[in-house]
Amino acid sequence: MSNPISIASDWYIKLNEADCSDEDRAAFEAWKDASSLNLNAWNRILQVSKPFDGLEPVVSKEVLLQRKTFSISRRHLLKNLGIVAVATGTGLIAYQQKPWQIILADYTTHKGEIKTVNLPDETVLVLNSDTAIDQQFDDKSRTIQLIKGEVLVETGHGKGASTPFRVQTKYGIITALGTRFSVRQHSDYVSVNVYKDAVSINTFANGDFKQKLYENQTTIFNDQILPEIKPLNSGTDLWTKGILSVVDMPLNAFLIDLDRYYTGYLRCDPAIADVLISGSFPLNDINAIFTSLQNTHPIRAHAITKYWVTFKPV
């Protein structure tokens, strides 16, 4: 599953949003109390936010967290915040890392939300659940920075389309050569799927290693693993239609994927972690997925709370 710091920063954002519900707060408390690692991660997030608690209202944390109610641009907001003039290292780091980078992202989705974004050049982006991206378009390039999550790109041919379209990730840059493709930022690697035409992958490590990836191919890479081309399973892009499609995926890996859409925490007993799951599952009804798993496999879902479900052997 995601590391505690990542989850804690997501909770920080959610708890400060206007639509945060009592159920969300209860889920947060259940997560925080589940382990000392979670509590420590939450305390670290609070420490990072402290430098902003005493700021004037115009640059306060509340302004950041309610940024959608303002018409000013992200860069203008950053200028008002005086980031360059921040005296303490802690303050500067806070804006370079989560949660501030996510709060200030151009486009975001909540957990369980899938969103389509149409760009001025007629490019279509589909943001998967729990995703944040920035965009930077100029005369030389069209660049999307994938801060977290997953995005599917169908490049457009409108104004400015003659400049390269790139997706920048933590471990490298993917340049479109066509095309329809998706990029996902995992906790410690990036995965790329190509559905049409091709992309070029330029990794930051290993001397800027370059690799082309073609239609119906997939790969993963990070600062240690070079891209290795593999065939792409059919249906991997069905999440854009609200369907999670898998073939012979171990239960533990399946729950990790499903957990991206579930408000709460999914776990499984190690004894059934390798049970293979296949099928197409509707992401708008997680409880129906639980029922389907129990009807087709010798496993049972045990709900500790509404927000914590553990699968165990029958």
Contacts in CASP RR format, 6 or more apart in sequence:
PFRMAT RR
TARGET T0000
AUTHOR 0000-0000-0000
METHOD contacts of the structure
MODEL  1
MSNPISIASDWYIKLNEADCSDEDRAAFEAWKDASSLNLNAWNRILQVSK
PFDGLEPVVSKEVLLQRKTFSISRRHLLKNLGIVAVATGTGLIAYQQKPW
QIILADYTTHKGEIKTVNLPDETVLVLNSDTAIDQQFDDKSRTIQLIKGE
VLVETGHGKGASTPFRVQTKYGIITALGTRFSVRQHSDYVSVNVYKDAVS
INTFANGDFKQKLYENQTTIFNDQILPEIKPLNSGTDLWTKGILSVVDMP
LNAFLIDLDRYYTGYLRCDPAIADVLISGSFPLNDINAIFTSLQNTHPIR
AHAITKYWVTFKPV
1 256 0 8 1.000
1 259 0 8 1.000
1 265 0 8 1.000
2 187 0 8 1.000
3 41 0 8 1.000
3 187 0 8 1.000
4 35 0 8 1.000
4 37 0 8 1.000
4 38 0 8 1.000
4 40 0 8 1.000
4 41 0 8 1.000
5 41 0 8 1.000
5 44 0 8 1.000
5 45 0 8 1.000
5 98 0 8 1.000
6 98 0 8 1.000
6 148 0 8 1.000
6 187 0 8 1.000
7 31 0 8 1.000
7 38 0 8 1.000
7 41 0 8 1.000
8 38 0 8 1.000
8 41 0 8 1.000
8 42 0 8 1.000
8 44 0 8 1.000
8 45 0 8 1.000
9 45 0 8 1.000
9 98 0 8 1.000
9 99 0 8 1.000
9 102 0 8 1.000
10 99 0 8 1.000
10 102 0 8 1.000
10 111 0 8 1.000
10 130 0 8 1.000
11 28 0 8 1.000
11 31 0 8 1.000
11 32 0 8 1.000
11 42 0 8 1.000
11 45 0 8 1.000
12 45 0 8 1.000
12 49 0 8 1.000
12 99 0 8 1.000
13 65 0 8 1.000
13 99 0 8 1.000
13 102 0 8 1.000
13 103 0 8 1.000
14 20 0 8 1.000
14 24 0 8 1.000
14 28 0 8 1.000
14 110 0 8 1.000
15 24 0 8 1.000
15 25 0 8 1.000
15 28 0 8 1.000
16 61 0 8 1.000
16 65 0 8 1.000
17 65 0 8 1.000
18 66 0 8 1.000
23 263 0 8 1.000
23 306 0 8 1.000
24 263 0 8 1.000
26 305 0 8 1.000
26 306 0 8 1.000
26 307 0 8 1.000
27 263 0 8 1.000
27 264 0 8 1.000
27 306 0 8 1.000
27 307 0 8 1.000
30 264 0 8 1.000
30 265 0 8 1.000
30 305 0 8 1.000
30 307 0 8 1.000
30 308 0 8 1.000
31 38 0 8 1.000
31 264 0 8 1.000
31 265 0 8 1.000
31 307 0 8 1.000
32 38 0 8 1.000
32 39 0 8 1.000
32 42 0 8 1.000
33 39 0 8 1.000
34 265 0 8 1.000
34 308 0 8 1.000
45 99 0 8 1.000
47 90 0 8 1.000
48 90 0 8 1.000
48 91 0 8 1.000
48 93 0 8 1.000
48 94 0 8 1.000
48 97 0 8 1.000
49 61 0 8 1.000
49 94 0 8 1.000
50 90 0 8 1.000
51 86 0 8 1.000
51 88 0 8 1.000
51 90 0 8 1.000
51 91 0 8 1.000
51 94 0 8 1.000
52 59 0 8 1.000
52 60 0 8 1.000
52 61 0 8 1.000
52 64 0 8 1.000
52 91 0 8 1.000
52 94 0 8 1.000
53 61 0 8 1.000
54 60 0 8 1.000
55 61 0 8 1.000
57 63 0 8 1.000
58 80 0 8 1.000
59 80 0 8 1.000
59 81 0 8 1.000
59 82 0 8 1.000
63 70 0 8 1.000
63 77 0 8 1.000
64 77 0 8 1.000
64 81 0 8 1.000
64 100 0 8 1.000
64 103 0 8 1.000
64 104 0 8 1.000
65 103 0 8 1.000
67 74 0 8 1.000
67 77 0 8 1.000
67 103 0 8 1.000
67 104 0 8 1.000
70 77 0 8 1.000
72 80 0 8 1.000
74 104 0 8 1.000
74 106 0 8 1.000
77 104 0 8 1.000
78 95 0 8 1.000
78 104 0 8 1.000
81 95 0 8 1.000
83 92 0 8 1.000
83 95 0 8 1.000
86 92 0 8 1.000
86 95 0 8 1.000
94 100 0 8 1.000
95 101 0 8 1.000
95 104 0 8 1.000
98 148 0 8 1.000
101 132 0 8 1.000
101 147 0 8 1.000
102 108 0 8 1.000
102 132 0 8 1.000
102 147 0 8 1.000
102 148 0 8 1.000
105 132 0 8 1.000
105 133 0 8 1.000
105 134 0 8 1.000
105 147 0 8 1.000
106 133 0 8 1.000
106 134 0 8 1.000
106 135 0 8 1.000
107 115 0 8 1.000
107 117 0 8 1.000
107 125 0 8 1.000
107 127 0 8 1.000
107 131 0 8 1.000
107 132 0 8 1.000
107 133 0 8 1.000
107 135 0 8 1.000
108 127 0 8 1.000
108 131 0 8 1.000
108 132 0 8 1.000
108 133 0 8 1.000
109 115 0 8 1.000
109 127 0 8 1.000
109 128 0 8 1.000
109 129 0 8 1.000
109 130 0 8 1.000
109 131 0 8 1.000
109 132 0 8 1.000
110 129 0 8 1.000
110 130 0 8 1.000
111 129 0 8 1.000
111 130 0 8 1.000
111 260 0 8 1.000
111 261 0 8 1.000
111 262 0 8 1.000
111 263 0 8 1.000
112 129 0 8 1.000
112 130 0 8 1.000
112 260 0 8 1.000
112 261 0 8 1.000
112 262 0 8 1.000
112 263 0 8 1.000
112 283 0 8 1.000
113 129 0 8 1.000
114 126 0 8 1.000
114 127 0 8 1.000
114 128 0 8 1.000
114 129 0 8 1.000
114 239 0 8 1.000
114 240 0 8 1.000
114 242 0 8 1.000
114 283 0 8 1.000
115 126 0 8 1.000
115 127 0 8 1.000
116 124 0 8 1.000
116 125 0 8 1.000
116 126 0 8 1.000
116 127 0 8 1.000
117 124 0 8 1.000
117 125 0 8 1.000
117 126 0 8 1.000
117 127 0 8 1.000
118 124 0 8 1.000
118 125 0 8 1.000
119 125 0 8 1.000
119 135 0 8 1.000
119 137 0 8 1.000
119 142 0 8 1.000
119 156 0 8 1.000
120 137 0 8 1.000
120 159 0 8 1.000
121 137 0 8 1.000
121 142 0 8 1.000
121 156 0 8 1.000
121 157 0 8 1.000
121 158 0 8 1.000
121 159 0 8 1.000
121 160 0 8 1.000
121 161 0 8 1.000
121 165 0 8 1.000
122 156 0 8 1.000
122 157 0 8 1.000
122 158 0 8 1.000
122 161 0 8 1.000
123 142 0 8 1.000
123 153 0 8 1.000
123 154 0 8 1.000
123 155 0 8 1.000
123 156 0 8 1.000
123 161 0 8 1.000
123 165 0 8 1.000
124 153 0 8 1.000
124 154 0 8 1.000
124 156 0 8 1.000
125 133 0 8 1.000
125 144 0 8 1.000
125 151 0 8 1.000
125 152 0 8 1.000
125 153 0 8 1.000
125 154 0 8 1.000
126 151 0 8 1.000
126 152 0 8 1.000
126 240 0 8 1.000
127 133 0 8 1.000
127 149 0 8 1.000
127 150 0 8 1.000
127 151 0 8 1.000
128 149 0 8 1.000
128 150 0 8 1.000
128 151 0 8 1.000
128 152 0 8 1.000
128 184 0 8 1.000
128 239 0 8 1.000
128 240 0 8 1.000
128 260 0 8 1.000
129 149 0 8 1.000
129 260 0 8 1.000
129 261 0 8 1.000
129 283 0 8 1.000
130 148 0 8 1.000
130 149 0 8 1.000
130 260 0 8 1.000
131 146 0 8 1.000
131 148 0 8 1.000
131 149 0 8 1.000
131 150 0 8 1.000
131 151 0 8 1.000
132 147 0 8 1.000
132 148 0 8 1.000
132 149 0 8 1.000
133 144 0 8 1.000
133 145 0 8 1.000
133 146 0 8 1.000
133 147 0 8 1.000
133 151 0 8 1.000
134 144 0 8 1.000
134 145 0 8 1.000
134 147 0 8 1.000
135 142 0 8 1.000
135 143 0 8 1.000
135 144 0 8 1.000
135 145 0 8 1.000
136 142 0 8 1.000
136 143 0 8 1.000
136 145 0 8 1.000
137 143 0 8 1.000
137 160 0 8 1.000
139 163 0 8 1.000
140 163 0 8 1.000
141 163 0 8 1.000
141 164 0 8 1.000
141 165 0 8 1.000
141 166 0 8 1.000
142 160 0 8 1.000
142 163 0 8 1.000
142 164 0 8 1.000
142 165 0 8 1.000
142 166 0 8 1.000
143 165 0 8 1.000
143 166 0 8 1.000
143 167 0 8 1.000
143 168 0 8 1.000
144 151 0 8 1.000
144 153 0 8 1.000
144 165 0 8 1.000
144 166 0 8 1.000
144 167 0 8 1.000
144 168 0 8 1.000
145 167 0 8 1.000
145 168 0 8 1.000
146 167 0 8 1.000
146 168 0 8 1.000
146 169 0 8 1.000
146 183 0 8 1.000
146 185 0 8 1.000
147 185 0 8 1.000
148 185 0 8 1.000
149 184 0 8 1.000
149 185 0 8 1.000
149 260 0 8 1.000
150 182 0 8 1.000
150 183 0 8 1.000
150 184 0 8 1.000
150 185 0 8 1.000
150 239 0 8 1.000
151 167 0 8 1.000
151 182 0 8 1.000
151 183 0 8 1.000
152 180 0 8 1.000
152 181 0 8 1.000
152 182 0 8 1.000
152 237 0 8 1.000
152 240 0 8 1.000
153 165 0 8 1.000
153 167 0 8 1.000
153 176 0 8 1.000
153 179 0 8 1.000
153 180 0 8 1.000
153 181 0 8 1.000
153 182 0 8 1.000
153 183 0 8 1.000
154 180 0 8 1.000
155 161 0 8 1.000
155 165 0 8 1.000
155 176 0 8 1.000
155 178 0 8 1.000
155 179 0 8 1.000
155 180 0 8 1.000
156 165 0 8 1.000
164 175 0 8 1.000
164 176 0 8 1.000
165 175 0 8 1.000
165 176 0 8 1.000
166 173 0 8 1.000
166 174 0 8 1.000
166 175 0 8 1.000
166 176 0 8 1.000
167 173 0 8 1.000
167 174 0 8 1.000
167 176 0 8 1.000
167 183 0 8 1.000
169 183 0 8 1.000
169 185 0 8 1.000
169 190 0 8 1.000
170 185 0 8 1.000
170 190 0 8 1.000
171 189 0 8 1.000
171 190 0 8 1.000
171 203 0 8 1.000
171 204 0 8 1.000
171 205 0 8 1.000
171 221 0 8 1.000
171 222 0 8 1.000
171 223 0 8 1.000
172 190 0 8 1.000
172 201 0 8 1.000
172 202 0 8 1.000
172 203 0 8 1.000
172 204 0 8 1.000
172 221 0 8 1.000
173 201 0 8 1.000
173 202 0 8 1.000
173 204 0 8 1.000
174 181 0 8 1.000
174 183 0 8 1.000
174 192 0 8 1.000
174 199 0 8 1.000
174 200 0 8 1.000
174 201 0 8 1.000
174 202 0 8 1.000
175 199 0 8 1.000
175 200 0 8 1.000
175 201 0 8 1.000
175 202 0 8 1.000
176 197 0 8 1.000
176 199 0 8 1.000
177 197 0 8 1.000
177 198 0 8 1.000
177 199 0 8 1.000
177 200 0 8 1.000
177 212 0 8 1.000
178 196 0 8 1.000
178 197 0 8 1.000
178 198 0 8 1.000
179 194 0 8 1.000
179 196 0 8 1.000
179 197 0 8 1.000
179 198 0 8 1.000
179 199 0 8 1.000
180 194 0 8 1.000
180 195 0 8 1.000
180 196 0 8 1.000
180 197 0 8 1.000
181 192 0 8 1.000
181 193 0 8 1.000
181 194 0 8 1.000
181 195 0 8 1.000
181 196 0 8 1.000
181 199 0 8 1.000
181 213 0 8 1.000
182 192 0 8 1.000
182 193 0 8 1.000
182 195 0 8 1.000
182 236 0 8 1.000
182 237 0 8 1.000
183 190 0 8 1.000
183 191 0 8 1.000
183 192 0 8 1.000
184 190 0 8 1.000
184 191 0 8 1.000
184 192 0 8 1.000
186 220 0 8 1.000
188 222 0 8 1.000
189 220 0 8 1.000
189 221 0 8 1.000
189 222 0 8 1.000
189 225 0 8 1.000
190 220 0 8 1.000
190 221 0 8 1.000
190 222 0 8 1.000
191 218 0 8 1.000
191 219 0 8 1.000
191 220 0 8 1.000
192 199 0 8 1.000
192 201 0 8 1.000
192 213 0 8 1.000
192 218 0 8 1.000
192 219 0 8 1.000
192 220 0 8 1.000
192 221 0 8 1.000
192 227 0 8 1.000
193 217 0 8 1.000
193 218 0 8 1.000
193 232 0 8 1.000
193 236 0 8 1.000
193 237 0 8 1.000
194 213 0 8 1.000
194 214 0 8 1.000
194 215 0 8 1.000
194 216 0 8 1.000
194 217 0 8 1.000
194 218 0 8 1.000
194 232 0 8 1.000
195 215 0 8 1.000
195 216 0 8 1.000
195 232 0 8 1.000
195 237 0 8 1.000
196 215 0 8 1.000
197 214 0 8 1.000
197 215 0 8 1.000
198 212 0 8 1.000
198 213 0 8 1.000
198 214 0 8 1.000
198 215 0 8 1.000
199 212 0 8 1.000
199 213 0 8 1.000
200 210 0 8 1.000
200 211 0 8 1.000
200 212 0 8 1.000
200 213 0 8 1.000
201 210 0 8 1.000
201 211 0 8 1.000
201 212 0 8 1.000
201 213 0 8 1.000
201 219 0 8 1.000
201 221 0 8 1.000
201 227 0 8 1.000
202 208 0 8 1.000
202 209 0 8 1.000
202 210 0 8 1.000
203 209 0 8 1.000
203 210 0 8 1.000
203 211 0 8 1.000
203 221 0 8 1.000
203 223 0 8 1.000
203 226 0 8 1.000
203 227 0 8 1.000
204 223 0 8 1.000
205 222 0 8 1.000
205 223 0 8 1.000
205 224 0 8 1.000
206 226 0 8 1.000
209 226 0 8 1.000
209 227 0 8 1.000
211 219 0 8 1.000
211 226 0 8 1.000
211 227 0 8 1.000
211 229 0 8 1.000
213 219 0 8 1.000
213 227 0 8 1.000
213 229 0 8 1.000
216 231 0 8 1.000
216 232 0 8 1.000
217 229 0 8 1.000
217 230 0 8 1.000
217 231 0 8 1.000
217 232 0 8 1.000
218 229 0 8 1.000
218 230 0 8 1.000
218 231 0 8 1.000
218 232 0 8 1.000
218 233 0 8 1.000
218 236 0 8 1.000
219 227 0 8 1.000
219 228 0 8 1.000
219 229 0 8 1.000
219 230 0 8 1.000
220 227 0 8 1.000
220 228 0 8 1.000
221 227 0 8 1.000
233 247 0 8 1.000
234 245 0 8 1.000
235 245 0 8 1.000
235 280 0 8 1.000
236 245 0 8 1.000
238 244 0 8 1.000
238 245 0 8 1.000
238 280 0 8 1.000
239 245 0 8 1.000
239 283 0 8 1.000
242 282 0 8 1.000
242 283 0 8 1.000
242 284 0 8 1.000
243 280 0 8 1.000
243 281 0 8 1.000
243 282 0 8 1.000
243 283 0 8 1.000
244 257 0 8 1.000
244 258 0 8 1.000
244 261 0 8 1.000
244 280 0 8 1.000
244 281 0 8 1.000
244 283 0 8 1.000
244 289 0 8 1.000
245 279 0 8 1.000
245 280 0 8 1.000
245 281 0 8 1.000
246 254 0 8 1.000
246 257 0 8 1.000
246 277 0 8 1.000
246 278 0 8 1.000
246 279 0 8 1.000
246 281 0 8 1.000
247 278 0 8 1.000
247 279 0 8 1.000
248 276 0 8 1.000
248 277 0 8 1.000
248 278 0 8 1.000
249 257 0 8 1.000
249 276 0 8 1.000
249 277 0 8 1.000
249 278 0 8 1.000
250 273 0 8 1.000
250 274 0 8 1.000
250 275 0 8 1.000
250 276 0 8 1.000
250 277 0 8 1.000
251 268 0 8 1.000
251 272 0 8 1.000
251 273 0 8 1.000
251 274 0 8 1.000
251 275 0 8 1.000
251 276 0 8 1.000
251 277 0 8 1.000
251 293 0 8 1.000
251 297 0 8 1.000
251 299 0 8 1.000
251 311 0 8 1.000
252 268 0 8 1.000
252 273 0 8 1.000
252 274 0 8 1.000
254 277 0 8 1.000
255 266 0 8 1.000
255 267 0 8 1.000
255 268 0 8 1.000
255 311 0 8 1.000
258 266 0 8 1.000
258 281 0 8 1.000
258 286 0 8 1.000
258 289 0 8 1.000
259 265 0 8 1.000
259 266 0 8 1.000
261 283 0 8 1.000
261 286 0 8 1.000
262 286 0 8 1.000
263 307 0 8 1.000
264 307 0 8 1.000
264 308 0 8 1.000
264 309 0 8 1.000
265 307 0 8 1.000
265 308 0 8 1.000
265 309 0 8 1.000
266 309 0 8 1.000
266 310 0 8 1.000
266 311 0 8 1.000
267 308 0 8 1.000
267 309 0 8 1.000
267 310 0 8 1.000
267 311 0 8 1.000
268 299 0 8 1.000
268 310 0 8 1.000
268 311 0 8 1.000
268 312 0 8 1.000
269 310 0 8 1.000
269 311 0 8 1.000
269 312 0 8 1.000
269 313 0 8 1.000
271 312 0 8 1.000
271 313 0 8 1.000
272 297 0 8 1.000
272 298 0 8 1.000
272 299 0 8 1.000
272 311 0 8 1.000
272 312 0 8 1.000
272 313 0 8 1.000
275 297 0 8 1.000
275 298 0 8 1.000
275 299 0 8 1.000
277 293 0 8 1.000
277 297 0 8 1.000
281 288 0 8 1.000
281 289 0 8 1.000
281 292 0 8 1.000
282 288 0 8 1.000
282 289 0 8 1.000
290 301 0 8 1.000
290 309 0 8 1.000
293 299 0 8 1.000
293 301 0 8 1.000
293 311 0 8 1.000
294 300 0 8 1.000
294 301 0 8 1.000
298 313 0 8 1.000
298 314 0 8 1.000
299 311 0 8 1.000
299 312 0 8 1.000
299 313 0 8 1.000
299 314 0 8 1.000
300 311 0 8 1.000
300 312 0 8 1.000
300 313 0 8 1.000
300 314 0 8 1.000
301 309 0 8 1.000
301 310 0 8 1.000
301 311 0 8 1.000
302 309 0 8 1.000
302 310 0 8 1.000
302 311 0 8 1.000
302 312 0 8 1.000
303 309 0 8 1.000
304 310 0 8 1.000
END
